[in-house]
């Protein structure tokens, strides 16, 4: 018989640091000593957009230099089997991250920051571990610029599980918000920042990303984020997405009019995840006369498939 827990069974004693301290959490090192704060901004900018009043700001412990960890008390995963956290701070997949772990410290999922103090929600699908005891750990082994990480509002077993029609997808963005500077990835329910060339403009006032005007006659994509192929993009660290190892399909809408096709006889890459030196990875691009090229490198050779 399946047991669905109520919110009281799935809540940590201090999931958002609203006690004003690290009650319910244990630390190593000094990276998070005195880091619980109620500051809404970081002094030279604004805003964290934390949930509630308090949150854990890694920089407050002594700038970017200290290192250490902070780990939650154990909790039993029940409810929907989803675990989510608010994360911000430096981007460093290996040395700076929030993690969902087993009791022995095995990392099940992790997420780093985006070199930004503003929080974004990261959601992990942990349904395979329902009924087991887990922990949340924040790791800081970085000491250079942006060598800190922040955490707030841990939610256990209360976030909505993925739509069954999206099972098997590693990530999916529909860009259907209609406005704003973030877009929600539908599998993790994480709000990823939208980068736009005029977010931090030089010769004109800053402006937000462009969205199409919603018109019913234009179909389901009416009102979506306007991509022109070079000024607008969404970036996500590989560690924040579970990539399958037995196969992969990439689907996307592209704007070929924005590219200089076939310069020097080479395709203009739209998706580029290749390491030319190692002959590994893949790329999707458009070449001269509108020929599409998808290339795969396996380490010993590079194979290319073209179609018009």
C-alpha positions as CSV (number, residue, x, y, z in Angstrom):
1,X,0.0,0.0,0.0
2,X,1.4,3.4,-0.9
3,X,1.5,6.0,1.9
4,X,1.3,9.7,1.1
5,X,2.6,11.9,3.9
6,X,1.2,15.2,4.8
7,X,3.3,18.4,5.0
8,X,4.1,18.0,8.7
9,X,5.8,14.6,8.0
10,X,8.1,15.9,5.3
11,X,9.3,19.2,6.8
12,X,12.7,19.7,8.3
13,X,12.7,21.5,11.7
14,X,14.5,24.5,10.2
15,X,14.2,24.3,6.4
16,X,14.5,28.0,5.7
17,X,16.7,29.1,8.6
18,X,13.7,31.1,10.1
19,X,15.1,30.4,13.6
20,X,17.8,32.9,12.7
21,X,20.6,30.4,13.2
22,X,21.7,26.9,12.1
23,X,19.4,24.9,14.4
24,X,19.0,21.5,12.8
25,X,22.1,21.8,10.7
26,X,25.7,20.7,11.4
27,X,28.8,22.4,10.0
28,X,32.5,21.6,9.2
29,X,35.0,24.4,8.5
30,X,34.1,28.0,8.7
31,X,32.3,28.8,5.4
32,X,28.9,29.1,7.0
33,X,29.7,30.5,10.5
34,X,27.4,33.4,11.2
35,X,26.0,33.2,7.6
36,X,22.3,33.1,8.5
37,X,21.0,36.6,7.7
38,X,17.8,38.6,7.2
39,X,19.3,41.0,4.7
40,X,17.2,41.4,1.5
41,X,20.2,42.5,-0.6
42,X,23.9,42.3,-0.5
43,X,24.8,46.0,0.0
44,X,26.1,46.7,-3.5
45,X,22.9,45.3,-5.2
46,X,19.5,43.8,-4.6
47,X,17.7,41.4,-4.2
48,X,18.1,37.9,-2.9
49,X,14.4,37.3,-3.1
50,X,14.6,34.8,-0.3
51,X,11.5,32.9,1.0
52,X,10.5,34.3,4.4
53,X,12.8,36.5,6.5
54,X,16.1,34.6,6.9
55,X,18.3,32.7,4.6
56,X,21.9,31.3,4.4
57,X,24.3,33.7,2.7
58,X,27.7,32.1,2.3
59,X,29.5,35.4,1.8
60,X,28.4,36.7,5.2
61,X,30.8,34.2,6.9
62,X,33.9,36.1,5.8
63,X,33.6,36.8,2.1
64,X,34.8,34.2,-0.4
65,X,37.8,32.8,1.4
66,X,36.4,30.4,4.1
67,X,35.6,26.8,3.2
68,X,33.4,24.1,4.8
69,X,30.0,22.4,4.7
70,X,26.6,22.6,6.3
71,X,24.4,19.5,6.5
72,X,20.8,19.1,7.4
73,X,19.4,16.7,9.9
74,X,18.2,13.4,8.3
75,X,14.7,13.3,6.9
76,X,12.5,10.5,5.5
77,X,11.5,11.2,1.9
78,X,7.7,10.8,1.6
79,X,5.0,12.8,-0.1
80,X,5.5,13.4,-3.8
81,X,9.2,12.3,-3.7
82,X,10.3,15.7,-5.0
83,X,12.9,17.8,-3.1
84,X,13.6,21.4,-4.0
85,X,15.8,24.2,-2.7
86,X,16.5,27.8,-3.4
87,X,20.2,28.2,-4.5
88,X,22.3,31.2,-5.5
89,X,26.0,32.3,-5.4
90,X,29.0,31.2,-7.3
91,X,29.1,28.8,-10.3
92,X,31.5,25.9,-9.7
93,X,30.2,22.4,-10.3
94,X,33.0,20.6,-8.5
95,X,33.7,22.9,-5.5
96,X,30.6,24.9,-4.8
97,X,27.1,23.2,-4.7
98,X,24.0,22.1,-2.9
99,X,23.4,18.4,-2.8
100,X,20.8,15.8,-2.0
101,X,22.6,12.9,-0.4
102,X,22.1,9.6,1.3
103,X,23.1,9.3,5.0
104,X,26.6,8.0,4.0
105,X,27.2,11.1,1.9
106,X,26.6,9.7,-1.6
107,X,25.4,12.5,-3.8
108,X,22.1,11.8,-5.6
109,X,21.6,15.3,-7.1
110,X,23.4,18.6,-6.9
111,X,23.2,22.1,-8.2
112,X,25.7,25.0,-8.3
113,X,25.0,28.8,-8.5
114,X,25.0,31.0,-11.5
115,X,27.4,33.8,-10.3
116,X,24.4,35.7,-9.1
117,X,23.1,36.3,-5.6
118,X,19.4,36.1,-6.6
119,X,17.9,32.8,-5.6
120,X,16.4,30.4,-8.2
121,X,14.5,27.2,-7.3
122,X,16.1,23.8,-8.2
123,X,13.8,20.7,-8.0
124,X,15.1,17.1,-7.8
125,X,13.1,14.1,-8.7
126,X,14.0,11.6,-5.9
127,X,11.0,9.3,-6.2
128,X,13.4,6.3,-6.5
129,X,14.3,7.0,-2.8
130,X,10.9,7.2,-1.3
131,X,10.8,6.0,2.3
132,X,14.6,6.4,2.7
133,X,16.4,8.8,4.9
134,X,18.3,11.6,3.1
135,X,20.1,14.9,3.8
136,X,20.7,18.2,2.2
137,X,24.4,19.3,2.2
138,X,25.9,22.6,1.1
139,X,29.6,22.4,0.0
140,X,32.0,25.2,-0.3
141,X,35.6,24.3,-1.3
142,X,36.1,27.4,-3.4
143,X,38.2,30.4,-2.3
144,X,38.4,32.8,-5.3
145,X,35.9,35.2,-6.7
146,X,32.3,34.1,-6.3
147,X,33.7,31.5,-3.9
148,X,30.5,31.3,-1.8
149,X,27.1,29.7,-2.1
150,X,23.7,30.4,-0.6
151,X,20.7,28.3,0.4
152,X,17.1,28.8,1.5
153,X,13.6,27.2,1.7
154,X,14.3,23.4,1.5
155,X,11.0,21.7,0.5
156,X,10.6,17.9,0.9
157,X,7.8,15.9,-0.6
158,X,5.5,18.8,-1.4
159,X,6.5,19.9,-4.9
160,X,4.5,18.5,-7.8
161,X,5.9,15.5,-9.6
162,X,6.6,15.7,-13.3
163,X,3.8,15.3,-15.8
164,X,3.7,11.6,-16.9
165,X,3.8,12.8,-20.5
166,X,7.3,14.2,-19.8
167,X,8.7,11.0,-18.4
168,X,12.1,10.2,-19.9
169,X,12.9,13.9,-20.6
170,X,16.2,15.2,-19.2
171,X,15.0,18.9,-19.6
172,X,12.2,20.8,-21.3
173,X,11.6,24.5,-21.6
174,X,8.4,25.7,-23.3
175,X,9.2,29.5,-22.8
176,X,5.5,30.1,-22.3
177,X,5.7,32.7,-19.4
178,X,4.9,35.6,-21.8
179,X,7.2,38.0,-19.9
180,X,10.0,38.2,-17.4
181,X,13.7,37.4,-17.0
182,X,13.4,33.7,-16.0
183,X,11.9,30.6,-17.6
184,X,10.8,27.5,-15.8
185,X,12.3,24.2,-16.9
186,X,9.3,21.8,-16.7
187,X,11.1,18.6,-15.5
188,X,12.9,20.1,-12.5
189,X,10.6,23.1,-12.1
190,X,13.7,25.2,-11.7
191,X,13.5,28.9,-12.8
192,X,16.5,29.5,-15.1
193,X,17.7,33.0,-15.8
194,X,17.3,34.4,-19.3
195,X,20.4,36.1,-20.6
196,X,19.8,39.0,-22.9
197,X,22.4,41.2,-24.6
198,X,20.7,44.3,-23.2
199,X,20.3,43.1,-19.6
200,X,23.3,45.1,-18.9
201,X,23.4,47.6,-21.8
202,X,26.3,49.9,-22.5
203,X,25.0,52.6,-24.9
204,X,21.3,52.4,-24.1
205,X,19.1,51.8,-21.0
206,X,18.9,48.3,-19.7
207,X,15.9,46.3,-21.0
208,X,14.3,42.9,-20.4
209,X,14.2,40.0,-22.9
210,X,11.7,40.3,-25.7
211,X,8.5,38.1,-25.8
212,X,6.1,37.7,-28.7
213,X,2.7,39.3,-28.5
214,X,0.2,36.6,-27.7
215,X,-2.2,36.0,-30.6
216,X,-4.6,33.1,-30.6
217,X,-4.5,32.8,-34.4
218,X,-0.7,32.1,-34.2
219,X,-1.1,28.8,-32.4
220,X,0.4,27.3,-29.3
221,X,3.7,29.1,-29.4
222,X,2.1,32.5,-29.5
223,X,3.5,34.7,-26.7
224,X,6.7,32.7,-26.3
225,X,10.2,34.1,-25.7
226,X,11.6,35.7,-28.8
227,X,14.9,34.2,-29.9
228,X,16.9,35.7,-32.7
229,X,19.8,33.3,-32.6
230,X,22.4,35.5,-30.9
231,X,21.1,38.1,-28.4
232,X,19.0,35.8,-26.1
233,X,19.9,32.5,-24.5
234,X,19.3,30.3,-21.4
235,X,22.3,28.6,-19.7
236,X,22.2,25.7,-17.3
237,X,25.1,23.8,-15.8
238,X,25.4,20.2,-16.8
239,X,25.4,19.1,-13.2
240,X,21.8,20.5,-12.8
241,X,20.4,18.1,-15.4
242,X,20.4,14.3,-15.4
243,X,21.8,13.4,-18.8
244,X,21.1,9.8,-20.1
245,X,24.0,7.7,-21.0
246,X,22.4,5.2,-23.4
247,X,21.0,7.7,-25.9
248,X,19.9,11.3,-26.5
249,X,17.6,13.3,-28.6
250,X,17.8,17.1,-29.0
251,X,14.8,19.2,-30.2
252,X,14.8,22.9,-30.7
253,X,13.4,25.8,-32.7
254,X,16.1,27.8,-34.5
255,X,16.4,31.1,-36.4
256,X,18.7,30.3,-39.3
257,X,18.2,33.9,-40.7
258,X,20.4,35.1,-37.9
259,X,23.5,33.1,-38.9
260,X,26.2,33.7,-41.5
261,X,25.9,30.4,-43.3
262,X,29.0,28.4,-44.4
263,X,31.7,30.9,-43.5
264,X,35.0,29.4,-44.7
265,X,33.1,26.3,-45.7
266,X,32.2,25.5,-42.1
267,X,28.7,25.2,-40.6
268,X,27.6,27.9,-38.2
269,X,27.0,26.0,-34.9
270,X,23.7,26.5,-33.2
271,X,24.2,23.8,-30.5
272,X,27.9,23.2,-29.8
273,X,29.1,20.7,-27.3
274,X,32.2,19.5,-29.0
275,X,35.9,19.2,-28.0
276,X,37.7,19.3,-31.3
277,X,41.0,18.4,-29.8
278,X,39.7,15.2,-28.3
279,X,37.3,14.6,-31.3
280,X,34.5,14.1,-28.9
281,X,31.0,15.7,-28.5
282,X,28.4,16.9,-30.8
283,X,27.3,20.0,-32.7
284,X,24.3,21.1,-34.8
285,X,24.7,23.8,-37.3
286,X,23.6,25.3,-40.7
287,X,26.0,25.5,-43.6
288,X,26.0,27.1,-47.1
289,X,22.8,26.9,-49.1
290,X,20.7,26.0,-46.0
291,X,22.3,22.6,-45.4
292,X,21.9,21.3,-41.8
293,X,24.8,19.5,-40.3
294,X,24.8,17.3,-37.2
295,X,28.2,16.1,-36.2
296,X,29.2,13.5,-33.6
297,X,32.7,12.8,-32.3
298,X,33.4,9.5,-30.5
299,X,37.0,10.1,-29.7
300,X,38.6,8.3,-32.6
301,X,36.7,9.9,-35.4
302,X,34.1,12.5,-36.3
303,X,31.0,11.4,-38.2
304,X,28.7,14.0,-39.9
305,X,25.2,13.6,-41.1
306,X,23.7,16.3,-43.3
307,X,20.2,16.9,-44.6
308,X,18.6,19.9,-46.3
